[in-house]
Amino acid sequence: MPESKYNILYIDDEESNLRIFKNTFRRDFIIYLANSAQSGIEILRKNKVDVLITDQRMPGMTGLELLKYIHELFPEIPPHRLMISGYAEPVDIRQAYDHYGLFGFIAKPWDAENLKQIILNVIQRHHE
């Protein structure tokens, strides 16, 4: 199956990070962007998403809180979840893995080839 069919939702409160992500991966995936957890939730309500990537430190709702909310609100939605952050507490990351479907954690600044491989691994694992 061509990679371009996969929908990726990236949630980050920093517009520059959203722009860089989209410019980096727009040829490989269909990219949805949200600059807040609430906007990301609205995108999930309206669109099929294969992989959800969230920043941890955001105003209003952290990435961990977002993963918990999504886990409770959309238990049937299978988007695999990744967290990207330059600042994350190990206890938060562990909780996300143990309880809210986190597949992987990526430290900022991320490497494009490495992140693409992680996204493809998430998708492949889902289809096994």
C-alpha positions as CSV (number, residue, x, y, z in Angstrom):
1,M,0.0,0.0,0.0
2,P,1.5,3.4,-0.9
3,E,2.5,5.5,2.1
4,S,0.6,8.5,0.7
5,K,-2.7,6.9,1.7
6,Y,-1.8,7.2,5.4
7,N,-3.2,10.1,7.4
8,I,-1.0,11.7,10.1
9,L,-2.2,14.2,12.7
10,Y,0.5,16.3,14.2
11,I,-0.5,18.5,17.3
12,D,1.9,21.1,18.5
13,D,1.3,24.6,19.8
14,E,4.3,26.0,18.0
15,E,3.4,27.1,14.4
16,S,7.0,26.7,13.3
17,N,7.1,23.1,14.3
18,L,3.9,22.4,12.5
19,R,5.2,24.1,9.3
20,I,8.5,22.1,9.5
21,F,6.6,18.8,10.0
22,K,4.3,19.5,7.1
23,N,7.1,20.6,4.7
24,T,9.1,17.5,5.7
25,F,6.4,14.8,5.3
26,R,3.8,16.2,2.9
27,R,5.1,14.1,0.0
28,D,5.0,10.9,2.1
29,F,1.7,11.2,4.0
30,I,-1.6,13.2,4.2
31,I,-0.9,15.6,6.9
32,Y,-3.4,17.1,9.3
33,L,-2.1,19.9,11.7
34,A,-3.5,21.2,14.9
35,N,-2.0,24.0,17.1
36,S,-3.9,22.9,20.2
37,A,-5.2,19.7,21.8
38,Q,-8.8,20.9,21.3
39,S,-8.2,21.4,17.5
40,G,-6.6,18.0,17.3
41,I,-9.7,16.4,19.0
42,E,-11.9,18.1,16.4
43,I,-9.8,16.8,13.6
44,L,-10.1,13.3,15.1
45,R,-13.9,13.7,15.3
46,K,-14.1,14.4,11.5
47,N,-11.3,12.5,9.9
48,K,-9.8,9.0,9.7
49,V,-6.3,9.3,11.3
50,D,-3.8,6.5,11.1
51,V,-1.1,8.0,13.3
52,L,-1.4,10.7,15.9
53,I,1.7,12.6,17.0
54,T,1.5,15.1,19.8
55,D,3.8,17.5,21.6
56,Q,3.9,17.0,25.4
57,R,4.2,20.6,26.6
58,M,1.2,22.6,25.3
59,P,-0.9,25.2,27.0
60,G,-4.3,24.1,28.2
61,M,-3.8,20.3,27.8
62,T,-0.5,18.4,27.8
63,G,0.2,15.6,25.4
64,L,-0.3,13.1,28.2
65,E,-3.7,14.6,29.1
66,L,-4.6,14.6,25.4
67,L,-3.7,10.9,25.0
68,K,-5.8,10.1,28.1
69,Y,-8.8,12.1,26.7
70,I,-8.5,10.4,23.3
71,H,-8.2,7.0,24.9
72,E,-11.4,7.6,26.8
73,L,-13.4,9.4,24.1
74,F,-12.4,7.3,21.1
75,P,-11.5,3.8,22.4
76,E,-12.5,2.4,19.0
77,I,-10.2,4.7,17.0
78,P,-6.9,2.9,16.2
79,P,-4.5,5.8,15.6
80,H,-1.2,4.8,16.9
81,R,0.2,7.5,19.1
82,L,3.6,9.1,19.2
83,M,4.8,11.9,21.5
84,I,7.5,14.4,20.5
85,S,9.0,16.7,23.1
86,G,12.1,18.5,24.2
87,Y,10.8,18.5,27.7
88,A,9.0,15.5,29.1
89,E,9.0,13.9,32.5
90,P,9.9,10.2,32.4
91,V,6.8,9.4,34.6
92,D,4.5,11.1,32.1
93,I,6.0,9.1,29.2
94,R,5.8,5.8,31.2
95,Q,2.1,6.6,32.0
96,A,1.4,7.3,28.3
97,Y,3.0,3.9,27.3
98,D,1.3,1.9,30.1
99,H,-2.3,3.4,29.9
100,Y,-2.9,5.5,26.7
101,G,-1.5,3.6,23.7
102,L,1.8,5.5,23.3
103,F,3.8,3.6,20.7
104,G,7.0,5.8,20.8
105,F,8.6,8.9,22.2
106,I,10.8,11.1,20.0
107,A,13.0,13.8,21.5
108,K,13.2,17.2,19.9
109,P,14.9,18.1,17.7
110,W,13.9,15.1,15.6
111,D,15.7,13.7,12.6
112,A,13.4,13.4,9.5
113,E,14.6,10.0,8.3
114,N,14.3,8.5,11.8
115,L,10.9,10.0,12.5
116,K,9.6,8.7,9.1
117,Q,10.9,5.2,9.9
118,I,9.1,5.3,13.3
119,I,5.9,6.4,11.6
120,L,6.2,3.6,9.0
121,N,6.9,1.1,11.9
122,V,3.7,2.2,13.6
123,I,1.7,1.8,10.5
124,Q,3.2,-1.6,9.7
125,R,2.6,-2.9,13.2
126,H,-1.0,-1.8,12.9
127,H,-1.4,-3.9,9.7
128,E,0.2,-7.0,11.0
